[in-house]
Amino acid sequence: MKMYDDYELIVIGGGPAGLGAALSAREHGLERILIVERDVELGGILNQCIHNGFGLHYFGEELTGPEYAARLIDRLEGQAIDVLCDTMVLELIPGEQGHTVRLMSMAEGYRSVGSRAVILAMGCRERTRGAIQIPGTRASGVFTAGTAQRYVNIEGYMVGKRVIILGSGDIGLIMARRMVLEGATVLACVEIMPHSGGLTRNIVQCLQDFDIPLYLSHTITKIEGRQRVEKVTVQEVDDHFNPIDGTEIVFDVDTVLLSVGLIPENELSRAAGVEMDPKTSGPIVFENGETSVSGIFACGNVLHVHDLVDYVTTESEGAGKAAAEYVLRCAHTSHKRTCEKTPYISLVKDETVTYTVPQRIRVQCVDDHVRVFFRVKTPYKTPRRIVFRDGDRVIASFRRPYMTPGEMEHVTLKREQLDEVLGDELTISVEEIR
């Protein structure tokens, strides 16, 4: 492949977010697009997710992860989008007239490439044992759930025979089922919170259908073993997540899988000066996915951790369209619609909501509507309403039969509703239906 020295758009990440963004940007008029992927092939995490359940919203049918990725990769055929795999982005340097991306690969060596716009689509990584500081020995047999998934599904290695899982995130739940199907015994899934962190369908299909117990408000307080994990101690925790004496349960296991949270991969973003949201660990973005640095956009799990890849693709297509519009505006300054200095509304959450994406909305730059994603802090098993307020005035209200922190919610705010906002803040809350 012959590379350009300058591109209209560089997409960092070749998973479902990067693929969706690049394809959308091409569809909306860009001609020189480069996708940079650090793995040896496109597809991202989907390549190791061989279970089904993907694509129901986006493709209207149930697919496995590799099938979903293949659908997007196939769309690249004939699109004249350049792809660099097995390539690491070392640095993203913002500039007034464009951005510089510094790359390193076996094929190209060290190289700097310019781009008018950049889309961040690096995905996320797993939180490790060191991040949660489980006491005990440093025996082998402790894996993150995603690492175990790669070993089993791609590399063909079985990671253990007697397994306990800490955390009830979706990857951990799916790996509980996967380990059973491969012949292992999964003794329990242990969750420190009083509610699960995964989708309800995964609780049912991966735990309940295989009679795997779920211990809520419990955590692993000790790991024992010399060369290999031999035992773990599980204890109930109080409201402040402190272990309760006398509640110890000892499990004889040889493997511990950790599913204790995902962290957006934003080292590049921070180094580039992108303003970050401490709640999502991703960039603060406007209604079109643009970050605080003009011409740099973010989408997918690098922005906030999604529970459905279908939403990743849809969100990324919006970012790709916005990046294309940005580049074409800059190329035709006589027709430029300046959004960069436009006043914006900040979305403010109360104590019932964990975060919102986007965090800022430039009403003048909204064509028809804005989709707002958010998560609630605690489960709601009875109907509630999601309310957006400008001071004391209700701008929009949406009813939900139930909500849980493990499932991302979204609502659509119309342009005419946003036009009614008089202040510079819009508060989102979850309230009882009266």
C-alpha positions in Angstrom: 0.0 0.0 0.0 1.3 3.4 -0.9 0.7 5.9 1.9 0.0 9.6 1.6 1.9 12.1 3.6 -1.4 13.9 4.4 -4.9 12.5 4.8 -8.3 14.1 5.2 -9.1 11.7 8.0 -7.1 9.3 10.2 -9.1 6.8 12.2 -7.1 5.3 15.1 -8.5 1.8 15.8 -9.8 -0.8 13.4 -12.5 -2.4 15.5 -16.3 -1.9 15.0 -16.0 1.8 16.0 -13.1 2.6 13.7 -14.6 0.7 10.8 -18.1 2.3 11.2 -16.5 5.8 11.4 -14.3 5.3 8.4 -17.1 3.9 6.2 -19.4 6.7 7.2 -16.8 9.4 6.5 -16.2 7.9 3.0 -20.0 7.8 2.3 -20.2 11.5 3.3 -17.5 12.7 0.8 -14.0 12.1 2.1 -11.5 10.5 -0.3 -8.3 10.1 1.6 -8.9 8.1 4.8 -6.5 5.9 6.8 -7.4 3.3 9.4 -4.5 2.5 11.8 -4.9 -0.8 13.8 -2.3 -2.1 16.2 -3.4 -5.7 15.9 -2.5 -7.9 12.9 -6.0 -7.8 11.5 -9.1 -5.6 11.6 -12.1 -6.4 13.8 -10.9 -5.6 17.2 -12.3 -7.5 20.2 -15.1 -9.0 18.1 -12.6 -11.5 16.6 -12.5 -13.4 19.9 -16.2 -13.1 20.8 -17.4 -16.3 19.1 -20.7 -16.3 20.9 -23.8 -15.0 19.2 -26.1 -12.1 20.2 -24.5 -9.4 18.1 -26.2 -7.4 15.3 -29.8 -7.7 16.4 -30.3 -3.9 16.3 -27.9 -2.9 13.5 -28.2 -5.8 11.0 -31.6 -7.1 12.2 -30.2 -10.6 12.7 -28.2 -12.5 15.3 -24.5 -12.9 14.5 -21.3 -14.0 16.2 -18.6 -11.4 16.9 -16.4 -12.5 13.9 -19.5 -12.5 11.6 -20.4 -8.9 12.7 -16.8 -7.7 12.1 -16.7 -9.5 8.7 -19.8 -7.6 7.6 -18.1 -4.3 8.3 -14.7 -5.4 6.9 -16.4 -6.5 3.7 -17.8 -3.0 3.2 -14.3 -1.7 2.9 -14.0 -3.5 -0.5 -13.7 -0.9 -3.2 -14.0 2.1 -0.9 -10.3 3.2 -1.4 -9.8 3.4 2.3 -6.1 2.8 3.3 -5.5 0.3 6.2 -2.4 -0.1 8.3 -2.5 -3.1 10.6 0.2 -4.2 13.1 0.9 -0.5 13.5 1.2 1.5 16.8 0.2 5.1 17.1 2.9 6.7 19.3 1.6 10.2 19.4 -1.2 12.5 18.3 -0.1 16.1 18.0 -2.9 18.7 17.5 -2.3 21.7 15.2 -4.2 24.8 14.0 -4.2 23.7 10.4 -4.3 19.9 11.0 -3.0 17.2 13.2 0.1 15.0 13.1 0.0 11.3 13.9 3.3 9.5 14.6 3.3 5.8 13.7 5.5 2.8 14.1 5.2 -0.5 12.2 7.3 -3.3 10.8 6.2 -2.3 7.2 6.6 1.5 7.4 9.0 1.9 10.3 8.7 5.3 12.1 6.6 7.8 10.2 4.7 11.0 10.7 1.4 11.5 8.8 -0.7 14.6 8.7 -4.5 14.7 8.8 -7.2 17.4 8.7 -9.3 15.4 11.2 -8.7 12.4 13.5 -11.2 10.0 15.0 -10.3 8.2 18.2 -11.6 4.7 18.2 -9.1 2.8 20.3 -11.6 0.8 22.4 -11.0 -0.1 26.0 -8.9 -2.4 28.2 -9.6 -4.5 31.2 -8.9 -3.6 34.8 -6.4 -6.0 36.3 -5.6 -7.6 39.7 -3.1 -4.8 40.5 -5.8 -2.2 40.1 -8.1 -3.8 42.7 -5.4 -5.1 45.0 -6.6 -8.5 46.0 -4.4 -9.8 48.9 -2.7 -13.1 48.7 0.1 -14.9 46.8 1.1 -14.1 43.2 0.4 -17.6 41.9 -0.3 -18.3 38.3 -3.9 -18.9 37.2 -5.3 -15.4 37.6 -6.5 -14.0 34.3 -8.7 -11.1 33.1 -11.8 -12.5 31.5 -10.8 -11.1 28.1 -7.4 -12.6 28.2 -8.9 -16.0 29.0 -11.4 -15.5 26.2 -8.5 -14.9 23.7 -6.6 -18.0 25.0 -9.6 -20.3 24.7 -11.2 -18.9 21.5 -8.2 -17.9 19.4 -5.1 -19.5 20.8 -6.7 -22.8 21.6 -5.5 -23.0 25.2 -7.6 -24.1 28.2 -6.9 -21.8 31.1 -8.2 -23.9 34.0 -10.5 -26.6 35.3 -12.0 -25.3 38.5 -12.8 -21.6 38.0 -14.2 -18.7 40.1 -15.1 -15.4 38.5 -14.8 -12.0 40.3 -17.1 -9.4 38.8 -20.3 -9.8 36.9 -19.4 -7.7 33.8 -20.6 -9.1 30.5 -17.3 -10.6 29.5 -17.0 -12.5 32.8 -20.6 -13.8 32.5 -20.0 -15.0 28.9 -16.7 -16.7 30.0 -18.5 -18.5 32.8 -20.7 -20.2 30.2 -17.7 -20.7 27.8 -15.6 -22.4 30.5 -18.5 -24.8 31.3 -18.9 -25.6 27.6 -15.2 -26.4 27.4 -15.5 -28.9 30.3 -14.5 -26.8 33.3 -16.4 -26.4 36.6 -17.3 -22.8 37.4 -18.0 -22.7 41.1 -19.3 -19.1 41.4 -19.5 -15.6 40.1 -18.8 -13.1 42.8 -19.9 -9.4 42.6 -19.0 -6.7 45.1 -22.0 -4.5 44.2 -25.5 -5.4 45.3 -26.5 -5.7 41.7 -25.0 -7.2 38.6 -22.8 -5.2 36.2 -23.9 -7.2 33.1 -26.9 -7.4 30.8 -29.9 -9.3 32.2 -29.9 -11.7 29.2 -26.3 -12.7 30.1 -27.2 -13.3 33.8 -30.0 -15.7 32.6 -28.2 -17.4 29.7 -24.7 -17.6 31.2 -25.3 -18.2 34.9 -28.9 -19.3 35.6 -29.1 -21.7 32.6 -25.9 -23.4 33.9 -26.7 -23.3 37.6 -23.8 -21.1 38.4 -24.4 -19.2 41.7 -24.1 -15.4 41.7 -22.9 -14.0 45.1 -23.9 -10.3 45.2 -22.3 -8.0 47.8 -19.4 -10.4 48.0 -15.7 -10.2 47.0 -12.5 -12.2 47.0 -10.4 -11.3 50.0 -7.6 -13.8 49.6 -5.8 -15.9 47.0 -3.7 -18.8 48.1 -1.3 -21.0 46.1 2.4 -21.5 45.5 2.9 -22.2 41.8 -0.7 -22.2 40.9 -3.9 -20.9 42.5 -5.2 -23.4 45.0 -7.8 -21.6 47.1 -9.7 -18.3 47.3 -11.6 -16.8 50.2 -14.8 -15.0 49.5 -16.5 -12.7 52.0 -19.7 -10.7 52.2 -19.2 -6.9 52.2 -21.1 -4.2 54.0 -22.5 -1.0 52.6 -19.0 0.5 52.5 -17.6 -2.5 50.7 -15.7 -3.6 53.8 -15.4 -7.5 54.3 -17.7 -8.8 57.1 -16.0 -11.1 59.6 -17.5 -14.5 59.9 -18.8 -14.6 56.3 -15.8 -16.4 54.8 -16.3 -19.0 52.1 -13.3 -21.0 50.9 -13.3 -22.3 47.3 -10.9 -24.9 46.0 -10.0 -23.5 42.5 -7.1 -23.4 40.1 -8.2 -20.4 38.1 -9.6 -16.9 38.9 -11.1 -14.8 36.1 -11.4 -11.1 36.7 -14.3 -9.1 35.2 -13.9 -6.0 37.3 -14.5 -3.2 34.8 -13.3 -1.8 31.5 -11.2 1.4 31.0 -11.3 3.4 27.8 -7.8 3.5 26.1 -7.2 7.2 26.3 -3.4 7.7 26.8 -3.2 9.3 23.3 -6.2 11.5 24.1 -4.8 12.9 27.3 -1.4 13.5 25.7 -3.1 15.4 22.9 -4.8 17.7 25.5 -8.3 16.4 25.0 -10.5 17.3 28.0 -11.6 14.1 29.9 -14.7 13.1 31.8 -13.7 11.5 35.2 -16.9 9.4 35.2 -16.5 7.8 31.8 -12.7 7.9 31.7 -13.3 9.1 28.1 -13.3 12.4 26.3 -15.9 15.1 26.9 -17.7 15.5 23.6 -20.2 17.7 21.9 -23.4 16.5 20.2 -21.5 15.2 17.1 -18.7 13.4 18.9 -16.2 16.2 18.6 -13.8 16.6 21.6 -12.6 19.8 23.2 -9.8 19.8 20.5 -11.2 21.0 17.2 -11.1 18.3 14.5 -10.5 15.4 16.9 -13.6 13.2 17.4 -14.2 10.1 19.6 -16.6 7.2 19.4 -17.1 3.7 20.7 -15.6 2.3 23.8 -12.8 4.8 23.9 -15.6 7.4 24.6 -17.7 5.3 27.1 -18.0 1.6 27.6 -21.0 0.2 25.6 -22.9 -3.0 26.3 -24.0 -3.5 22.7 -21.8 -3.3 19.7 -24.8 -2.2 17.6 -24.8 1.1 19.4 -21.0 1.4 18.9 -21.5 1.2 15.1 -24.4 3.7 15.1 -22.5 6.1 17.3 -19.4 5.8 15.1 -21.2 6.4 11.9 -22.3 9.7 13.4 -18.8 10.6 14.3 -17.6 9.7 10.8 -20.3 11.9 9.3 -19.3 14.8 11.6 -15.6 14.4 10.8 -16.4 14.5 7.1 -18.5 17.6 7.5 -15.7 19.2 9.5 -13.1 18.5 6.8 -15.3 19.7 4.0 -16.2 22.9 5.9 -12.5 23.6 6.4 -11.8 23.0 2.7 -14.5 25.5 1.7 -14.2 28.3 4.1 -16.6 30.5 2.2 -19.4 28.1 3.2 -18.0 27.4 6.7 -20.5 26.9 9.5 -18.5 27.7 12.6 -19.5 25.3 15.4 -16.2 25.6 17.3 -17.0 28.9 19.0 -20.8 28.3 19.3 -22.3 28.5 22.8 -23.3 25.2 24.2 -25.5 23.6 26.8 -23.9 21.4 29.5 -25.8 18.3 30.4 -25.7 18.1 34.2 -26.6 14.8 36.1 -28.0 14.6 39.5 -27.3 11.8 42.1 -29.5 9.2 40.2 -27.3 9.2 37.0 -23.7 8.1 36.6 -22.8 9.9 33.4 -24.2 11.2 30.1 -22.7 11.2 26.6 -22.6 13.7 25.0 -21.8 16.1 27.9 -22.3 19.2 25.8 -24.7 20.2 23.1 -24.3 23.1 20.6 -28.0 23.7 19.8 -27.2 25.7 16.7 -25.2 22.8 15.3 -28.1 20.2 15.8 -29.9 19.5 12.6 -32.8 17.4 13.9 -32.1 15.6 17.1 -29.4 14.4 19.6 -29.3 10.9 21.1 -28.2 11.0 24.8 -26.7 7.9 26.3 -26.5 7.5 30.1 -26.4 5.0 32.9 -28.3 5.0 36.2 -26.5 4.6 39.5 -28.9 2.0 41.1 -31.5 -0.5 39.8 -35.1 0.6 39.3 -37.5 -2.3 39.2 -40.6 -0.2 38.9 -41.5 2.3 36.2 -39.6 5.6 36.4 -39.4 8.7 34.2 -36.2 10.3 32.9 -36.6 14.1 33.1 -34.6 16.9 31.5 -35.0 20.3 33.2 -33.9 23.8 32.4 -34.1 25.2 35.9 -37.6 24.3 37.1 -39.0 23.9 33.6 -39.4 20.3 32.2 -37.9 20.3 28.7 -38.4 16.6 28.0 -39.6 13.5 29.9 -39.3 9.7 29.0 -40.9 6.7 30.7 -39.0 3.5 31.4 -40.5 0.3 32.9 -37.2 -0.6 34.6 -33.6 0.4 34.5 -30.3 -1.1 35.8 -26.7 0.2 35.9 -25.6 -2.8 33.8 -27.7 -1.7 30.8 -26.9 1.6 29.0 -30.0 3.7 28.4 -30.5 6.3 25.7 -33.1 8.9 24.8 -33.6 11.3 21.9 -33.8 15.1 22.4 -35.3 16.9 19.4 -34.0 20.2 18.1 -37.3 22.0 19.0 -37.0 20.8 22.6 -33.4 22.1 22.8 -34.5 25.5 21.4 -36.7 25.9 24.5 -33.6 25.8 26.8 -32.9 29.4 28.1 -30.0 28.7 30.4 -26.6 27.0 29.7 -27.4 23.8 31.7 -29.8 21.0 31.2 -30.2 18.7 34.2 -31.1 15.0 33.8 -32.6 13.0 36.6 -34.6 9.8 37.3 -37.8 10.4 39.1 -40.9 8.5 40.4 -44.0 8.6 38.2 -46.7 10.5 40.0 
